[in-house]
Amino acid sequence: GESVGLHLPTLSVQEGDNSIINCAYSNSASDYFIWYKQESGKGPQFIIDIRSNMDKRQGQRVTVLLNKTVKHLSLQIAATQPGDSAVYFCAEGTGLQGAQKLVFGQGTRLTINP
Amino acid sequence: GAVVSQHPSRVICKSGTSVKIECRSLDFQATTMFWYRQFPKQSLMLMATSNEGSKATYEQGVEKDKFLINHASLTLSTLTVTSAHPEDSSFYICSAVTGGQYGYTFGSGTRLTVV
């Protein structure tokens, strides 16, 4: 079946460095992608999203890159801070924004070293 | 921004009993809500799609008679775990379709422990 997966289950970075979290997806019909941050015991928190008609989108300290050719999505976090420690999930949706269900990837735990 | 409130945040119940979890959209109307289950150190797995005024759509492998979903109003969806067993212990999360900038807003989750 269709799935969304991640290359790295864990990632440790030094405080202040940039982090890159990767995600592979297999549903070529997906046209909407979202990155979520989840802290322990809490629900997912929206970080940034991107539509399939774009290949890059920037937010505050975060950038999402989409490569449709190889079905790859990445999240870049600039100047990583201790508060960025969490599990990060990519999710993909099909159809109009908000109209379709999301499929989540496995998740990557990001740990920030002081 | 859009807020989804989920209650309770934690619940412990005895095996064989039923537990109801509520998901409310506080400042918007949600015709569609989703229910997810998350086991420790795993991803969110979609259980069902809840549509206001109609029957929920369950994902393959999810027992509709065990996980009862009711979406009776535009601001409330409930998930009832019936005849709970220890293997139903999990983190249950709802989300609502908001559209706009965030598309989907998630509740804070409910930790269910069945003893």
Interface residues (C-beta under 8 A of the other chain):
Chain A: Y32 I34 Y36 G41 K42 G43 P44 Q45 F46 D49 F89 G93 Q97 G98 A99 K101 L102 V103 F104 G105 Q106 G107
Chain B: V4 Q6 T32 F34 Y36 Q42 S43 L44 M45 L46 T49 F91 I93 S95 V97 T98 G99 Y102 G103 Y104 T105 F106 G107 S108 G109 R111
